[in-house]
Amino acid sequence: MESLTGYRISWEEFNRTNTRVTHYLPNLTQEYRVTGLTALTTYTIQVAGMTSKGQGQLSSSTISSGVPPEMPGPPTNIAISNIGPRSVARSLNLAMTARRPSHAGRLRHSNSRGIDEAAADLLVWARTRITKPPVDQSVIKGTKAVMSCGVTHDPSVSVRYVWEKSGSVVDVSTSPRLRLDPDGTLHLSQTWSGDIGTYTCRVTSVGGNDSRSAHLRVRQLPHAPEIPSAALSQVEKRAINLTWAQAFDGNSPLIRYILEVSENNAPWTVLLANIEPEWTGVTVGG
């Protein structure tokens, strides 16, 4: 896993991207004071981790200057100072709680009647992503197929796995042939042609979403050539023309056809052992 090299923090007035301000912070930053805000204005704050590979997923929060983003605890450390004929400065700390603070911000607004300040902790989770995706595979009919979906995520974040086949959700409760492990691995036993398709693993969490797809092919014995026909050759003496139509290939490319012959109920013997799979006819003489 890449080491964290820093943070990217930006803020802007709500739905006004032209007011955006962006700063890049060292990776040891634990608190950052946002200044120059307009009083009683709603802002969107975004924070993302940075590594040598680039920027991670953004975590965002909306806050109004002078108003805490969550229900605060009781104010503490109230103080009044700088009393003048028409103004007074007032400061207080608002108690905020968070499950796992990893970045902090503080908003302040002031006017002639005083100064208000609010602080909040911003949670930054490691991004959830699929690191062991399913791979394309081909299995023999009746055997087992295993589709992996390994994920790395923040230890404090729970992950939900959903498998889809060709766009439809796979409900493992509908068939004893299907099983979904806690780590997201999908098992299909006694595979058959109905299992053929593209499978997609989707993971969702508060730390981000991800998805990966792979194709499953189920192989089986090819069917016999269809509509076989034999006719005397009009070109060669003592020769016949054999023709056929290509049949189901068992979901695996044909390698060759084999032509056998039996005369007067004698055992079958190989006459031609390597007929090209694209051919649909041969001429047999002698």
C-alpha positions as CSV (number, residue, x, y, z in Angstrom):
1,M,0.0,0.0,0.0
2,E,1.3,3.5,-0.9
3,S,2.4,5.8,1.9
4,L,0.4,8.9,2.5
5,T,2.4,12.0,1.3
6,G,-0.1,14.7,2.3
7,Y,-3.6,16.1,2.0
8,R,-5.4,18.2,-0.4
9,I,-8.0,20.5,1.2
10,S,-10.3,22.9,-0.7
11,W,-13.4,24.9,0.2
12,E,-15.9,26.9,-1.7
13,E,-19.2,28.7,-1.3
14,F,-22.0,26.1,-1.8
15,N,-22.7,25.6,-5.5
16,R,-20.2,28.3,-6.5
17,T,-17.1,26.5,-7.8
18,N,-15.6,29.8,-8.9
19,T,-14.9,30.7,-5.2
20,R,-12.9,27.5,-4.6
21,V,-9.6,27.8,-2.6
22,T,-7.2,24.8,-2.6
23,H,-4.3,24.1,-0.3
24,Y,-1.9,21.2,0.0
25,L,-0.9,20.0,3.5
26,P,1.9,17.8,4.9
27,N,0.9,14.2,5.8
28,L,1.3,14.9,9.5
29,T,-1.3,17.6,9.5
30,Q,-3.9,17.1,12.2
31,E,-5.6,20.5,12.3
32,Y,-6.1,23.3,9.8
33,R,-7.6,26.7,10.3
34,V,-9.8,28.0,7.5
35,T,-9.8,31.8,7.4
36,G,-11.3,34.5,5.2
37,L,-14.8,33.2,5.2
38,T,-18.0,35.2,4.9
39,A,-20.3,35.2,7.9
40,L,-23.5,33.2,7.7
41,T,-22.5,31.5,4.4
42,T,-22.7,27.9,3.5
43,Y,-19.4,26.3,2.4
44,T,-18.4,22.9,1.0
45,I,-15.1,21.5,2.3
46,Q,-13.3,18.7,0.6
47,V,-10.3,16.7,1.8
48,A,-8.4,14.0,-0.1
49,G,-5.3,11.9,0.8
50,M,-2.3,12.1,-1.5
51,T,0.2,9.4,-2.4
52,S,3.0,9.2,-5.0
53,K,0.3,7.6,-7.3
54,G,-1.9,10.6,-7.1
55,Q,-5.0,11.8,-5.3
56,G,-7.4,9.5,-3.4
57,Q,-11.1,9.7,-3.1
58,L,-12.6,13.0,-1.8
59,S,-14.3,13.2,1.5
60,S,-16.6,16.2,1.7
61,S,-18.7,18.1,4.2
62,T,-21.0,21.1,4.1
63,I,-20.9,23.7,6.9
64,S,-22.2,27.1,7.5
65,S,-19.8,29.7,8.9
66,G,-20.8,30.4,12.5
67,V,-23.0,27.3,12.6
68,P,-21.6,23.8,13.6
69,P,-22.1,21.0,11.1
70,E,-23.5,18.7,13.8
71,M,-25.5,19.1,17.0
72,P,-22.9,20.7,19.5
73,G,-22.4,20.0,23.1
74,P,-22.7,22.8,25.7
75,P,-20.4,25.8,25.1
76,T,-17.3,26.0,27.3
77,N,-14.7,28.6,28.1
78,I,-17.0,31.6,27.4
79,A,-15.1,34.9,27.6
80,I,-16.0,38.5,26.9
81,S,-13.4,41.1,26.3
82,N,-12.6,44.4,24.4
83,I,-15.8,46.1,25.5
84,G,-16.3,49.3,23.6
85,P,-19.0,51.9,23.3
86,R,-20.7,50.1,20.4
87,S,-19.0,46.6,20.2
88,V,-17.9,43.7,22.3
89,A,-15.7,40.6,21.4
90,R,-17.2,37.3,22.5
91,S,-15.5,33.9,22.0
92,L,-16.4,30.3,22.9
93,N,-15.6,26.7,22.1
94,L,-18.3,24.4,20.8
95,A,-17.8,20.7,21.9
96,M,-17.9,18.3,18.9
97,T,-17.5,14.5,18.9
98,A,-16.4,12.1,16.2
99,R,-15.7,8.4,16.1
100,R,-12.2,8.6,14.6
101,P,-11.0,12.1,13.9
102,S,-8.1,12.3,11.4
103,H,-8.4,15.9,10.3
104,A,-9.8,19.0,11.9
105,G,-11.0,22.4,10.7
106,R,-12.1,25.6,12.3
107,L,-14.5,28.3,11.0
108,R,-14.7,31.9,12.3
109,H,-16.8,34.9,11.5
110,S,-16.9,38.3,13.0
111,N,-18.7,41.6,12.8
112,S,-19.0,44.7,14.9
113,R,-21.1,42.8,17.4
114,G,-18.5,40.2,18.1
115,I,-16.7,37.0,17.0
116,D,-18.1,33.4,16.8
117,E,-16.0,30.4,16.2
118,A,-16.9,26.7,15.6
119,A,-14.6,23.7,15.3
120,A,-15.4,20.3,13.8
121,D,-13.5,17.0,13.2
122,L,-13.6,15.6,9.7
123,L,-13.4,11.8,9.3
124,V,-11.0,10.6,6.6
125,W,-11.3,6.9,5.7
126,A,-8.9,4.8,3.6
127,R,-10.5,4.3,0.2
128,T,-12.3,1.0,-0.3
129,R,-11.2,-0.8,-3.5
130,I,-11.1,-4.2,-5.1
131,T,-7.5,-5.5,-5.1
132,K,-8.2,-9.2,-6.0
133,P,-10.7,-8.9,-8.8
134,P,-12.5,-11.9,-10.5
135,V,-10.7,-13.2,-13.7
136,D,-12.0,-14.7,-16.9
137,Q,-12.2,-18.5,-16.6
138,S,-13.4,-21.5,-18.5
139,V,-14.6,-24.6,-16.6
140,I,-15.9,-28.0,-17.7
141,K,-19.6,-28.6,-17.3
142,G,-20.5,-30.1,-13.9
143,T,-17.4,-28.8,-12.2
144,K,-17.1,-25.8,-9.8
145,A,-16.3,-22.2,-10.6
146,V,-14.9,-19.7,-8.0
147,M,-15.1,-15.9,-8.6
148,S,-12.9,-13.9,-6.2
149,C,-13.5,-10.3,-5.0
150,G,-10.8,-9.4,-2.5
151,V,-11.1,-5.9,-1.1
152,T,-8.9,-3.6,1.0
153,H,-10.7,-1.0,3.1
154,D,-10.4,1.0,6.3
155,P,-10.7,-1.3,9.4
156,S,-13.5,0.8,10.8
157,V,-15.6,0.5,7.6
158,S,-18.0,-2.3,6.8
159,V,-18.3,-3.5,3.2
160,R,-21.3,-4.9,1.3
161,Y,-20.8,-7.3,-1.6
162,V,-23.3,-7.6,-4.5
163,W,-22.7,-9.9,-7.4
164,E,-24.4,-9.4,-10.8
165,K,-24.7,-11.6,-13.8
166,S,-25.2,-9.8,-17.1
167,G,-26.7,-6.9,-15.3
168,S,-29.0,-8.9,-12.9
169,V,-28.4,-9.4,-9.2
170,V,-27.3,-12.9,-8.3
171,D,-29.4,-14.1,-5.3
172,V,-27.5,-16.9,-3.7
173,S,-30.5,-17.8,-1.6
174,T,-32.4,-19.1,-4.6
175,S,-30.1,-22.0,-5.4
176,P,-28.1,-24.5,-3.3
177,R,-25.5,-24.4,-6.0
178,L,-24.5,-20.8,-5.1
179,R,-22.6,-19.6,-2.1
180,L,-21.2,-16.2,-1.1
181,D,-18.4,-16.1,1.4
182,P,-18.0,-13.2,3.9
183,D,-14.9,-12.0,1.9
184,G,-17.0,-11.6,-1.3
185,T,-16.0,-14.8,-3.0
186,L,-18.8,-16.3,-5.2
187,H,-18.9,-20.1,-5.5
188,L,-20.9,-21.9,-8.3
189,S,-21.1,-25.7,-8.1
190,Q,-22.3,-28.1,-10.8
191,T,-21.9,-25.5,-13.5
192,W,-24.0,-25.7,-16.7
193,S,-24.6,-23.7,-19.8
194,G,-27.0,-21.4,-17.9
195,D,-24.1,-20.1,-15.8
196,I,-22.3,-18.7,-18.8
197,G,-22.1,-14.9,-18.7
198,T,-20.3,-11.8,-17.4
199,Y,-20.1,-11.6,-13.6
200,T,-19.6,-8.2,-11.8
201,C,-18.7,-7.8,-8.2
202,R,-19.8,-4.5,-6.7
203,V,-18.6,-3.3,-3.3
204,T,-20.2,-0.4,-1.4
205,S,-19.1,1.3,1.8
206,V,-18.8,4.8,3.3
207,G,-15.2,4.6,2.3
208,G,-16.0,4.4,-1.4
209,N,-17.4,2.0,-4.0
210,D,-15.8,-0.2,-6.6
211,S,-16.6,-2.9,-9.1
212,R,-14.8,-5.4,-11.4
213,S,-16.1,-7.9,-14.0
214,A,-15.1,-11.2,-15.5
215,H,-16.5,-13.7,-18.0
216,L,-17.4,-17.3,-17.1
217,R,-17.4,-19.9,-19.9
218,V,-18.7,-23.5,-19.3
219,R,-17.3,-26.1,-21.7
220,Q,-18.9,-29.4,-22.6
221,L,-18.6,-32.1,-25.3
222,P,-19.4,-30.9,-28.8
223,H,-22.5,-32.2,-30.5
224,A,-22.2,-34.4,-33.6
225,P,-22.2,-32.7,-37.0
226,E,-25.8,-32.0,-38.2
227,I,-27.5,-33.0,-41.4
228,P,-24.8,-35.4,-42.7
229,S,-25.2,-36.3,-46.4
230,A,-23.4,-38.6,-48.9
231,A,-23.6,-38.5,-52.7
232,L,-21.6,-40.0,-55.6
233,S,-19.1,-37.6,-57.0
234,Q,-19.8,-36.3,-60.4
235,V,-16.1,-35.5,-60.9
236,E,-14.2,-38.5,-59.6
237,K,-14.9,-42.2,-60.1
238,R,-15.3,-44.4,-57.1
239,A,-15.6,-41.4,-54.8
240,I,-18.4,-39.9,-52.7
241,N,-18.9,-36.3,-51.4
242,L,-19.7,-36.1,-47.7
243,T,-21.2,-32.9,-46.3
244,W,-22.5,-31.8,-42.9
245,A,-23.5,-28.7,-41.0
246,Q,-21.5,-27.4,-38.1
247,A,-23.2,-28.1,-34.7
248,F,-22.8,-26.8,-31.2
249,D,-19.1,-26.7,-30.3
250,G,-19.5,-27.1,-26.5
251,N,-18.5,-23.5,-25.9
252,S,-14.9,-24.3,-26.9
253,P,-13.3,-23.9,-30.3
254,L,-13.2,-27.1,-32.4
255,I,-9.8,-28.6,-33.0
256,R,-10.6,-31.0,-35.8
257,Y,-13.1,-33.5,-37.2
258,I,-12.4,-37.2,-37.4
259,L,-13.9,-39.4,-40.2
260,E,-14.4,-43.1,-39.5
261,V,-15.6,-45.8,-41.8
262,S,-17.2,-49.2,-41.4
263,E,-17.6,-51.7,-44.3
264,N,-20.1,-54.6,-44.1
265,N,-20.6,-54.1,-40.3
266,A,-16.9,-54.4,-39.6
267,P,-15.5,-52.4,-36.7
268,W,-15.1,-48.6,-37.3
269,T,-11.7,-47.5,-38.4
270,V,-10.3,-44.0,-38.8
271,L,-10.2,-42.9,-42.4
272,L,-9.3,-39.2,-41.9
273,A,-8.0,-38.0,-38.6
274,N,-7.4,-34.3,-39.1
275,I,-10.2,-32.6,-41.0
276,E,-10.1,-28.8,-40.5
277,P,-12.7,-27.5,-38.1
278,E,-13.9,-24.9,-40.6
279,W,-14.7,-27.5,-43.3
280,T,-18.2,-28.7,-43.9
281,G,-17.4,-31.4,-46.5
282,V,-14.8,-33.8,-47.9
283,T,-14.5,-36.1,-50.9
284,V,-13.6,-39.7,-50.2
285,G,-12.2,-41.9,-53.0
286,G,-11.0,-45.5,-53.4
